[in-house]
Amino acid sequence: MSRIAACFADLKAQGKTALIPYVTAGDPHPSITVPLMHRMVEAGANIIELGVPFSDPMADGPTIQQAHERALVHGTSLQDILAMVKEFRQTNQTTPVVLMGYLNPIEIMGYEEFAKAAEEAGVDGALTVDLPPEEGMGVLPMFKEHGIDPIFLLSPTTPAMRMKSVAEAGGGFVYYVSLKGVTGASTLDVGAVAGRIAQIREHTDLPLGVGFGIKDAESAAAVAKVADAVVVGSAVIKQIEATPDDHAAIMHNISHLLASMRTAMDA
């Protein structure tokens, strides 16, 4: 059983929902990423989504775009991020790590080389925003051969037929984008999310995570009632944005945010 599957199975047995925070690797400096990963687990994170910095993060709003820019100032590369995961695994062998990003860095490294290196580092899944299943014939078999779950996105406008095909191609969990727009945009309509989650469940047995628009403990708790996982990104990055030069404050503030979400989700 993969780390992701084991994580969801354990949480289901406890009647809990996964908390999945997103941070961009290398933001605001590469030296903070691994310690921050550990701190997030201590605060209640069940899976870590590690963003791979890219110059054109088309699915992301201004907050995460700026996180990518801050990380790229330090030259944070895909190879650097795999090294970070490997360092994280020296003391944490259980928390799943999912890389979230865009296809270009993987293309440059090479599909097979990336899959092998990711497996060796201890990566569990890859959410590649601009890689639809139809165009993944060259890379998806490599992912699966090396135990990397390919995680795909569904949106409020995804038709039922496509829900099924996307779910069949994917692994780990399905990521439902709750809003029409980029990360950090608009206001979450939990009722609409619940309706879409019910529709998606008709087409897959994979756990369903919901992201985009989750800003605080209240919204995290509301989504936790209808989903298997709550993904929080921009709200975490805003804590880095507020004090980019104060790493102690970043660690404290992100830990506080996640702990409040974890408490509300479990209540």
C-alpha positions, 0 to 999 in steps of 0.5 A: 500500500502506498503512503497516500493510500495508507494515510487516507485509510488510517484517517478514515478509520479515525473518522478524520479528514486529511489536511494538505498544506501547500508550500512552494519549495524554496520560498522564501529561502531554500533553507526553510523548506525542510524544517517547515515541512516537519513543522507542518506535520507537527501542526496537524498536516497529513500530506504535504504538497510541495510546489515546484517553482515555475516561471509561468504558474498559470493556475495560480493567483498573485500570492502563489505566483509571487511565491514562485518568484521568490523561490526562483530568485534563489535558483530553486530547481527540481533537483533541489526539491528532490534533495529536500524530500530526501532530507525530509525522509531521513526523519519522516518515512510516513507523511506522504509528499506530493509535488505540485507544478507544471510539466516543463521542469519534468520534460527538461529532466526527462520522464524516466529520470524524474520518475526514478529520482522521485521514487529514490527521494521518497516522493509519493505523488505528482500533480502536474497542472498542465498535463491532462490524461490524454497527453500523459501516455509518455509519462503516466506509465513511468510514474506508476512504474516507480510508485508515483501517484499521478494526481489530476484536477477536476473543476466545477465545469468538468462534465460527468464523462470526463470525471470518469476518465480523469479518475481512471487515469489518476491515483492517490486522490482526486483534487477538486478545484472548488472555484472557477479561477486561479488559486486564492480567488473568490469565495467558497460555496460549500453547498455547491462543493458538496453537490459536485463531490457527490457527483464525482463520487459516482465515478471514482473510489479515490479519496477526494480533496478540495482546494482553492478558496480555503482561507481559515479554520471555518472554511476548512471545517466546512469542507472537511464535512463533505471531502476526504481532504482539505487542501490549503495553499494561498492562506499558508503562503500569505504567512510567508508573504507577510514576513519573508525575512523572519523565518521564526515568525513564518514557522510560528504563524503557519503552525498556528494556522494549520493547528487551528484548521486541524482543531476545527476539522476534528471538532 
